[in-house]
Amino acid sequence: MSNQENTSRPDTPDASAENTTQGVSESRRRLLVRGGMAAGPVILTLTSGPVLGGLNPGECISPSQTLSGALSHRGTKVGKCNGRSPGYWKTCSASNWPIPQTTPFHSIFAVGTLEGTRFFNGDGSMMTMIQVLTVLGYVDPYRVAFHCIGAYLNILKGGMIDPIALTAEALIAMWREYALTGKYTPYAGATPWDGPQIVNYLTSNYIAP
């Protein structure tokens, strides 16, 4: 056994095999890295789609800035948002609201044609903002109205939502397009967003988390 351990012949093939394996592995690694870099944007587009929020906590971007995914945010002017949740506005004191809680929802946001976009009481009167915040899920199934109210109040309150990301006018236009068509197109040529994607945008950008 000691003679076999001291013999150099078995060591030579092992060392060569090891070097060969390392060389092949390194070559494969380089190939995979190059291939991964080349295919990265394609994989991002096919599997995850546009990134709807800023890359870091508290960062926010406009709908049009979701164009090219995460890498497009580099060098792009990113805003800062720290909005309160719709649930906060639902439970806080009326004195904290920037507008009366009794403001009719449809005096701000268009009356839609789809489920979850028309808010009226049994007597035909328009529901107020606070009423829409408290409706059951089946009335606002995707919670789009819920989050639009939260975003609107955060914008009006001031100091929370950077206009780089969203203004009250842009939010109202977003709701209108969605309420009338069931989708919202964030920029020309984009795949339209449905209700859950609109909510995703508002929450991931801390506009209405």
N, C-alpha and C positions, 0 to 999 in steps of 0.2 A: 504494500500500500504506500509506503514511504517512497519507493522507487517511482511509482506512478505519479506521486505528487511532485517529485523533483524533475520529472521528465519535461522538457520544454516543448516537445512536439504537440501534445494535446492542446497546449496553451495557444499556439500560433493560429490554428484554425478558428478557435473560439474568438480570439481577438479580432481576426479578420471578419468573421461573421458579425461580430458586434459592431465593428466599424461600418460594414456594409449596411446592416440594419439601421444604424444611426443615420447614414447617408440617405437611405431610401426614405426614412421617416422624416428627415429634414426637408427632403425634396417634396414629399407629399404635403408637409405642413405649409411650405411656401405656396404650393399649388392651391391648397384649400383656402389660405388667407387671401391670395389674389382672386380666386373664384368668389369667395365670400364678399370681398369688397366690391367686386363687379356686380354681383347679384343682389347685394344688400338692398338697394332702393326698390328693386322689383319685388323682393320678398316682403318688404314693408308695405308696399302698395297692395299686394295680393292678400296678405294675411291680416294686416291690422288696419289698413286704410289710413286716412289722414289723422294726424294727432290733433285732437280737439282742444287741448289745453297747453299751458306753458310747461316748460321742461322742469321747472323748480316750483316748490310750494310758494304760493302767493303771486306767481307770475300769471299774466293773462294776455291773450291775443285776440285779435278781431276774427270774425268768421273767415274773412278772405285770407288771413295768414295761416289757415290750416291747409293751404294749397299743396305743399310739397312734403308734409310729414315733419318729423322731429328735426331732421337736419336743416330744414329751411329756416328754422328759428335762429340759427347762428347768424349773427350780423343783422338780424331784424330787430327793430325797436319793439321791446316787450314792455307791457305795462305792469302795474302792481295793483292787485285787487285783494280785498279782505272783507268781502260782503258777509252779511249775516244770513242765516238760513231762513227759508220761508217759515219754518216752525217757530223761529224767534218772533217774527212779526205776528204770527197767529196768537201767541200767548202774552206778548208784552203789553204794557199799558198803552191805551189809545193816545196818551200825551206824547209818546215816543214816535208816533207816526209822522211822516212829513206831510201827509194829506189826511183828511178825515177818513176814518175806517168805513164810514157809510157811503163813500164815493162809489157810485155804480161801476161795476167792472166794465161794462160795455160802453161807458162814457170815455174810457181810455182805450180799451182793446176791442177790436172789431167783432161783430157777431159772426160766428162761423157757420159752416154748412155741415160740419161733421160732429160725430160724437165727441163730447168733451170740449166743445168750442162754443156752446150756447148755454148761458147761465141765467135762467129766469125762475122766479118763484111761481107757485101755483096760481096766483092771481094775475100773472102776466108781467109783473114788475121785474125790473132787472135786479139780479143779486148784487149785493155790495161786495167790495173787495174782501172784507172780513168774512162774509158768508162763503165766498168762493174758496177762501183758505181753509174753511172748515167742512167743506162738502165731502161726502164719502167717496172712496176711490172709484166706484163704478160711474160716478158723475164726471170725474176727471181721471180717466183710466191711466193715462201716461204721466199725469201730474205736470203737464206742460203749463197749464194756467197757474198752478200752484207755484211753480218756479219762476214764471214770468212776473207774477206779483212780487215775489221776493226780490227779484232782480230790479224791478221798477222802483220799489221802495228804497233799496240800497243806493241806486243811482240818484234818486231825489234827495236822499238824506245828505249826500255829499261826503267827500273824503274817503270813500270806500272803493269806488269803481273807477278805474282809469278810463277816460274817454277813448284812449287808444284801442281799448278792447271793445267797448260798447257804450252807446249813448241811449237815452230814453227813446229818441226817434227811431234809431236802428232796431231797438227791441220791439217797439210797437209794429214796425214794418215786418219784422221777423214773424211775430204772432199773426199778423194779418195774412201773410202768404200761407202760413201753415194752416190757419183756421179755414181758409177758403179752398185750399188745394190738397191739404193733408201732407204737405211737404214744404221744405224751405231750401232754396238753392243758395249756398253761401257766397258763391262767385261764379262767373260765367263759365260754363262747361263742367261744373262740378257735379258729382253725384248728389242728388237732393238728400237732405236729412229728413228722417221721420221724427215722430214725437220723442222717442227715447234718445235719439242722437241730439236733439235740441236740448233736452234735459242734461245729457252728458256734457255738452259744451258749457252750459251755464254753471254746472257743478264743478267740473274739472278746472275751470278758470276762476273759481272762487267768486263768481258774480252772484250766484245764489246757491251756495254749497249745501 
